[in-house]
Amino acid sequence: MAAFAYASPMEKGWYYLHRLLCGLVLLFLVAPIFVVIPLSFNSVPFFTYPLPGLSLRWYQEFFLTVRWQGALYNSIFVALSVTLLSTFLGTLAALGLSRPNFPWRTAAMTVLISPMVVPVVITAVGVYFFYADAGLLNSYAGLILAHTTLATPFVVVTVLATLTGFDHSLTRAAAGLGAPPVTTFVKVTLPLILPGMISGSLFAFVTSFDEVVVTLFVAGPEQRTLPKVMFSGLREEISPTITAAATVLTLFSIIMLTTIELLRRRSERLRGIRNE
C-alpha cells in the first residue's frame, strides 16, 4: 500500500478501472443466483416480479413436508459418508504424492484428478455401466462410492497445496528420536496439513451435496437426494419450494466457502507465508 501511495494518477486510474471491471464481471456472474432469493418469499404459487406479497409458506413446505425432508436427510447422510471416505483416501494419496521420490508422480496425479476434468455426464455413464455389472445401482453404497470418485480429487489437490514446501526433515527428525510412524503423523504432519484436510473435506461435502448428474444415473427412488428432487420438480412441476431449497443451498455454499477461505489463510499463517 505504501508503493500505491506514490503511484502516478495514470496508474491509480488503471488500478480503479481494473477493480471496477472485476466487480462488474462478478456482479454479472452472481446476480442470476441472487435473483432466486426474493422469489422464495413469494406469496403466490408461481414466479413473478414484482412480488404480490411476502410469505414463508415455501420454507415451511421445504422444512416440514416428508418429500423434501427425506431428500434433505439423504443428501446429508450421503455427503457426510462421502466426506469421511474421500478425506481419508485423498489425504493418503496426497501424502504419497508429496514424497520427492514418488515414481510416476505426474501420471498418478493425472489419473487422480481426472474426475475433475472429464465431463460429469461421461463419468455418470461409465459409473452406470460399471455399477450395473457390480450390482451397486439403486443403493446407498453405490451412490456414496460414485460421489467419492468425484469428491476425492478436491481433497488431493487441497492437501497437496498444504504440503507444498513441507519440510520432510521434521518427520525424519521425529523418526530419528524414536517416534513411531503413527506418532510422527499425529504430532508433526497432521497439525500442519489439518487446515488443508478440513478445506478438502468441505469441498468434498459440497461436491456430494450438490451432485445431480451422477445421482440421476445411479440412485433409485429410496436414494433421492435434494438436488435430484429439485431437478425432478423442475421437469414435472415448477413449485416455488424449489426456490426456497435453492436459497438454503446458496446460503450454505456461502458459509462453506467463507470457512474454506478462513482455513486457507490460517494454513498460510502456519506455513509462515505473509500476504501483502
Secondary structure as GFF3:
##gff-version 3
##sequence-region A 1 276
A	DSSP	alpha_helix	2	5	.	.	.	ID=ss1
A	DSSP	alpha_helix	9	39	.	.	.	ID=ss2
A	DSSP	alpha_helix	57	64	.	.	.	ID=ss3
A	DSSP	alpha_helix	66	97	.	.	.	ID=ss4
A	DSSP	alpha_helix	105	117	.	.	.	ID=ss5
A	DSSP	alpha_helix	120	134	.	.	.	ID=ss6
A	DSSP	alpha_helix	140	163	.	.	.	ID=ss7
A	DSSP	alpha_helix	169	176	.	.	.	ID=ss8
A	DSSP	alpha_helix	181	184	.	.	.	ID=ss9
A	DSSP	pi_helix	185	189	.	.	.	ID=ss10
A	DSSP	alpha_helix	190	210	.	.	.	ID=ss11
A	DSSP	alpha_helix	213	218	.	.	.	ID=ss12
A	DSSP	three_ten_helix	221	223	.	.	.	ID=ss13
A	DSSP	alpha_helix	226	236	.	.	.	ID=ss14
A	DSSP	alpha_helix	241	270	.	.	.	ID=ss15
###
